Each structure stands twice: as C-alpha cells, then as structure tokens.
Amino acid sequence: MSQFGFAAVEQGLRIERARAAVLAADTANASTPGFIAKDVVTSLSGDADAPFSARLHEISAGGSAGTLEYAMAATAKNAVTYRALAGQERAMLREFKVVAEEAGR
Amino acid sequence: MIDPSLAFDIAASGMTAQRANMDVIAQNLANADSATVAGAPYRTQSVVFEPATLNDDGNAADGADEFAVDLDGGAFDYAPQGVRLADVVDAPATEQYRYDPSNPLAARSGPRQGFVMESDVDPIGQMIGLISAGRAYDADVAALQGAKQMDVEADDIDRQ
C-alpha cells in the first residue's frame, strides 16, 4: 500500500471530523439570530502529502428549520463517509500487516 | 488540529440551550391562565441565543479562538461555536382584559371595573415553539451520536 493511500484516507478522516464540528455548530446555532450556517467542501489539491484542500462555504437553507434539516442530513452523510474512510484505513492496515508478515518470513 | 471532542461540546451546548428554551415555554404555558403576577399581568417570555466559543471543558468562553480548524493542506480560519442562552426577554406589553367581576383580582372601580388583566400567552404559539425546541434538541442528539460513532470508528482503527 502506498504512502499516498494512507495520507489521503487520514486527511479525509480529519476533514470529516472537522466537518462534524462545523455541522454540530450549525445545529446548535440554528435558532441563533444572525448566525450564518456553514459547511465544509473538499477538493483535490494535487499535493501528495495532503491530497485534499478543505474550505468553508456558507449555506442558505431557509431559516431555522431548513438549517436543522440541512445539518441533520449532512451529519448523517458525514458519518457514513467517515465510517467508509475508517473501513478503508482498517483494510489498508490489515494489508500492510500481511505484507510486513510476508516480508518477515 | 481540531479538538476531537469539540463536536460533543457543541452538541451538548445546543442541548442545554434547547432545554432552557423548553423550560421558558413550560413557564409560559403554566401561566397562560394567570390573571396577574405581583399586580401586573404575566407576559410571555422568550429566549435569545448567541454563539459561544467553548473552553476545553466545554464551558463557554469569551473571545477564545483556540479551536480554529487547521487541516494539512486545507486550513480554514473558522472556530465552530456552541450556543448559549444570552437573555430571556418579555414580550412587548399588551393589555388584555377579561370581564370576570367575581374574580377577586378584578378592578373594583374605574372604567375597567369588573375586568381582570390576563396574560398575553398564546398557548398554540407556545406549543409550536415547544415542538420546534424538541426538534432542535433531537438534532443536537443526532450530532452527538454522530460524533460518538466517529470516536468508535477511530478507536477501532487504533486496535488494528
């Protein structure tokens, strides 16, 4: 498994973790006057050590109820993505372990 | 690097705020039929929330910016904030009277003789507010559970 694979998955995990906090803030502040809800979007950076770049963008979901619905849906999707990334990381670590054991024989 | 427990603290602050909101709504509903409180009619109260930056212990802190998200190759300057109760405010004064001469609180003389001052609580509006607060509380719980699931997944990676 390439180092790039680990870098990509681990950065993805960090971004999804940060996104969870941003979405939790959107949920908690849905009824706060003047609060502007935000979300995290990622794109490829072309950097091997940090393959993705993350940036914030403001969301306009139509009031308190809309912000709550957006944040809940995004939180659910974020959790699924995080789980998939964690599964990928585990699979890569297992593969890494097998290769290391083979090399040791 | 973002504090892994930040989502927990933010969601918890939201739950605390919505709990306070429900307490105020319950107080309004309980006083919907109160004629007077200390000589004046009960006035509907409502909560005002404000964003709150959180300390390590999850308590609100003023001006702290220690949770700015800093990701490798993808830093963005933003500190996700919790929420806190800024104030509980009275609704604008409106005088509502009900003719009830047998009520011991009814005016005994003057142009309002036999009338009692009523509270301005709108029970239907308060019930809608209660449902909204419950929904917001549920959303905070969902955010908390999402963060918990992330911790479980991360812990599972550690065991590999």
Boltz contact constraints between the chains, C-beta under 6 A:
constraints:
  - contact:
      token1: [A, 11]
      token2: [B, 72]
      max_distance: 6.0
  - contact:
      token1: [A, 14]
      token2: [B, 71]
      max_distance: 6.0
  - contact:
      token1: [A, 15]
      token2: [B, 71]
      max_distance: 6.0
  - contact:
      token1: [A, 18]
      token2: [B, 2]
      max_distance: 6.0
  - contact:
      token1: [A, 18]
      token2: [B, 69]
      max_distance: 6.0
  - contact:
      token1: [A, 20]
      token2: [B, 7]
      max_distance: 6.0
  - contact:
      token1: [A, 20]
      token2: [B, 146]
      max_distance: 6.0
  - contact:
      token1: [A, 20]
      token2: [B, 147]
      max_distance: 6.0
  - contact:
      token1: [A, 21]
      token2: [B, 2]
      max_distance: 6.0
  - contact:
      token1: [A, 21]
      token2: [B, 6]
      max_distance: 6.0
  - contact:
      token1: [A, 21]
      token2: [B, 7]
      max_distance: 6.0
  - contact:
      token1: [A, 21]
      token2: [B, 80]
      max_distance: 6.0
  - contact:
      token1: [A, 22]
      token2: [B, 80]
      max_distance: 6.0
  - contact:
      token1: [A, 24]
      token2: [B, 7]
      max_distance: 6.0
  - contact:
      token1: [A, 24]
      token2: [B, 10]
      max_distance: 6.0
  - contact:
      token1: [A, 24]
      token2: [B, 11]
      max_distance: 6.0
  - contact:
      token1: [A, 24]
      token2: [B, 143]
      max_distance: 6.0
  - contact:
      token1: [A, 25]
      token2: [B, 10]
      max_distance: 6.0
  - contact:
      token1: [A, 25]
      token2: [B, 80]
      max_distance: 6.0
  - contact:
      token1: [A, 25]
      token2: [B, 81]
      max_distance: 6.0
  - contact:
      token1: [A, 27]
      token2: [B, 14]
      max_distance: 6.0
  - contact:
      token1: [A, 27]
      token2: [B, 139]
      max_distance: 6.0
  - contact:
      token1: [A, 27]
      token2: [B, 140]
      max_distance: 6.0
  - contact:
      token1: [A, 27]
      token2: [B, 143]
      max_distance: 6.0
  - contact:
      token1: [A, 28]
      token2: [B, 10]
      max_distance: 6.0
  - contact:
      token1: [A, 28]
      token2: [B, 13]
      max_distance: 6.0
  - contact:
      token1: [A, 28]
      token2: [B, 14]
      max_distance: 6.0
  - contact:
      token1: [A, 28]
      token2: [B, 82]
      max_distance: 6.0
  - contact:
      token1: [A, 28]
      token2: [B, 83]
      max_distance: 6.0
  - contact:
      token1: [A, 29]
      token2: [B, 51]
      max_distance: 6.0
  - contact:
      token1: [A, 29]
      token2: [B, 83]
      max_distance: 6.0
  - contact:
      token1: [A, 31]
      token2: [B, 49]
      max_distance: 6.0
  - contact:
      token1: [A, 32]
      token2: [B, 49]
      max_distance: 6.0
  - contact:
      token1: [A, 32]
      token2: [B, 51]
      max_distance: 6.0
  - contact:
      token1: [A, 32]
      token2: [B, 83]
      max_distance: 6.0
  - contact:
      token1: [A, 45]
      token2: [B, 73]
      max_distance: 6.0
  - contact:
      token1: [A, 47]
      token2: [B, 73]
      max_distance: 6.0
  - contact:
      token1: [A, 50]
      token2: [B, 72]
      max_distance: 6.0
  - contact:
      token1: [A, 50]
      token2: [B, 73]
      max_distance: 6.0
  - contact:
      token1: [A, 52]
      token2: [B, 74]
      max_distance: 6.0
  - contact:
      token1: [A, 53]
      token2: [B, 73]
      max_distance: 6.0
  - contact:
      token1: [A, 53]
      token2: [B, 74]
      max_distance: 6.0
  - contact:
      token1: [A, 54]
      token2: [B, 71]
      max_distance: 6.0
  - contact:
      token1: [A, 54]
      token2: [B, 74]
      max_distance: 6.0
  - contact:
      token1: [A, 55]
      token2: [B, 76]
      max_distance: 6.0
  - contact:
      token1: [A, 56]
      token2: [B, 76]
      max_distance: 6.0
  - contact:
      token1: [A, 56]
      token2: [B, 78]
      max_distance: 6.0
  - contact:
      token1: [A, 68]
      token2: [B, 139]
      max_distance: 6.0
  - contact:
      token1: [A, 72]
      token2: [B, 139]
      max_distance: 6.0
  - contact:
      token1: [A, 72]
      token2: [B, 142]
      max_distance: 6.0
  - contact:
      token1: [A, 75]
      token2: [B, 143]
      max_distance: 6.0
  - contact:
      token1: [A, 75]
      token2: [B, 146]
      max_distance: 6.0
  - contact:
      token1: [A, 79]
      token2: [B, 146]
      max_distance: 6.0
  - contact:
      token1: [A, 79]
      token2: [B, 149]
      max_distance: 6.0
  - contact:
      token1: [A, 82]
      token2: [B, 150]
      max_distance: 6.0
  - contact:
      token1: [A, 83]
      token2: [B, 153]
      max_distance: 6.0
  - contact:
      token1: [A, 86]
      token2: [B, 153]
      max_distance: 6.0
  - contact:
      token1: [A, 86]
      token2: [B, 157]
      max_distance: 6.0
  - contact:
      token1: [A, 89]
      token2: [B, 157]
      max_distance: 6.0
  - contact:
      token1: [A, 90]
      token2: [B, 157]
      max_distance: 6.0
  - contact:
      token1: [A, 90]
      token2: [B, 160]
      max_distance: 6.0
  - contact:
      token1: [A, 93]
      token2: [B, 160]
      max_distance: 6.0
